[in-house]
């Protein structure tokens, strides 16, 4: 992509009402635009990052037999009334709206009830189970406090998967498979060593759940971590002796940490299937309710969490796996030969499958370009200048590394082969 063709601009300052690092950096670097509190537009750079995260999540969900679909955002009240989750006194973070023809609809925040209701048309027999439908979709929650950038939004993108199993053993096996898939996701996007499975309250879903909490000083959650077992307990249930005993944890050895939730998994039992009449006939000809689980990852929240973890005083440091581009190519020389060399290198890298942001703009100093490059945070910066041309080389620097080296274009292309996924 040519940087001259991108309409967004970097900014020296973020909006004064933004207090989170992720919102400040993502806005300043031109990844997101703030529409209102808790509501952000994803600009070209930001959309590329979101797609990269989504593809990693999609790959791991498919690997455990997840099947992707897309549900509606507008919600019929009936299945929610059946499960007793429509009333604002029971669940207070709904967005709802009136239809002009009369009646009320919800704006989707999660999809246990509508998915279970839809499956009454497709599940008949034990042979139809287990199934693991999932979606990557925009969700809406009427958050009272939306002050943490992408980590607490009123409109956000989430991956939500739902398991429908015949037995509790089958449900538990998939639950653990999904927990393993989540760890692979967190490893792939560069936060695995700072993210821990955390026992927590199930909230409106179940008595208990498993959260995946990423350590960060900007986190709103307090967890108590066993660093040897890499297992934690959320503060809200730290005094529950049964949780500590069941997980062989000693309260006296747990370390208090601040963290942000980046994923969760819940065992749901038959509550939602029973509410909407979702049944199947088992091997003995008896009607049964499938046993459900739900498994969420906030895609946009992950993007914010990664910035909280991977950034410095100059800007963002994107992990290679999710960066908007692999290489930021900057042409400084006004000599025609340098421009020709830059354009050739740009095309050569593209033909290899390396995604390149080419700064072909004019009228900016080298210092301004380098400051912008650091703020945007693309992993590999390549500079072509009069100096490099004289030595028939290019300047290479990795984001987060102070060292610069001069390499030939052939050496650069060899190094960039690692960026082709």
C-alpha positions, 0 to 999 in steps of 0.5 A: 500500500502506498502511504500517500494514498491513505487518507488518515494522518497521525496526530501528536495528541489523542482526545483529552478524554482518553485515559487508556494507553491503547486508545491514545496510541491507536488514535494518534497512529491512525488505527481507530477514530473515536465516534463517541465514548466506547464507540470507535471506527476502524481505519485502514491500518486498524482494520488490517490488524483486526482481520489478522487477529480474526484469521488467527482465531478462525484458524484455531476454532476451525481446528477444533471442529468449529463451524462458522456462521453469522447470526443477526444483530437484531434480537427477537425478545421471545427466546430471551424472555423464555430464559428470563434474560430480557428484563433489564432488572435481570440483565442491565446492559441491553441496548433495545429499540422500538419498531415503527410497526410496534414492538421491541427488539434487542441489539445483540450482546450474546447469542445463546438463546437465538442460536439454540432456538434456531437449532430447533429446526436442525437438531433431531437426533443424537447423530446430529451432535456434537456441533460447535457453531461460532461467529465473528460479529459486532456486539453491543453492550450498554456499558456504564463506564466506557473509558478503557479504549478498545478494552471496554467498548459499547460496540465491539467485535467478538468471536463467540462459539457455542458447543452443543454436546450429548453428555457432560463428558463430551462437553467437558472434553471440548471445554478443555480443547477450547482452552488449549486453542485459546492458549495457541491464539494468545501465543500466536498474537504475542501475549501468551506468556502474560496470559493466564487461565483464571477461575472466576464467577460465571456472572449471568451465565453460570456459577463459575467460568474460566477467564483468560487474563492478560497481566497489565497495569492498566487492567481493571481486574485483580487476579491472584496468580500461582506463578508455578502452576500458571493458574489464577483466581479472580478477586471476586471468588478468592474467598471461595475455599471450594475453588481453591481446593478443587484447583489445588491452590494455596491462597497464601502463595498467590500473587496479586496482579492487575489484569484485563480479561481477553477471553472466557469459557462457560459451562451452561448446562441445559438452561438455554436449550430447555428455555427454547425447547431444543431437544434431540432423541438419544440412542434409546429413543428418549428425548434429551436436551443438549448440554451447552457451553459458550466460548468468547474472545473479544477481537477488538479488545485483544487489539487494545490489550496487545497495544497495552503490552507491546508499546514504548514511549515512541509508539506501538510495537506490533507482533509480526503475526498481526501487524498491518504490514510486515515492512515499512519502506521509506524513500528519503532521496530525491534522486531518480535512481533512489526512487527507482530502486525504492519502487523496484524493492516495493514490487519485489517484496509484494511479489514475494507475498510480503505486505509493505507500506511504502512511504512515497510521500514528499515534503516531510523530513526524515525525522518526521517520517521516522517518528511516524514509523515508530508510532505506527509500529510496523515490525521492519523499517527499511530506508533507502537514502543517498547514503544507502545508495552510495553503498548499494545497500538499504538501511534495516531496523526492527521496531523495538530495536535501536540497532540499524544495519546496512544490508544488500537488497538480496539480503533484505529479501532473504530476511523477509522470507520469514514474513511470508505466512 
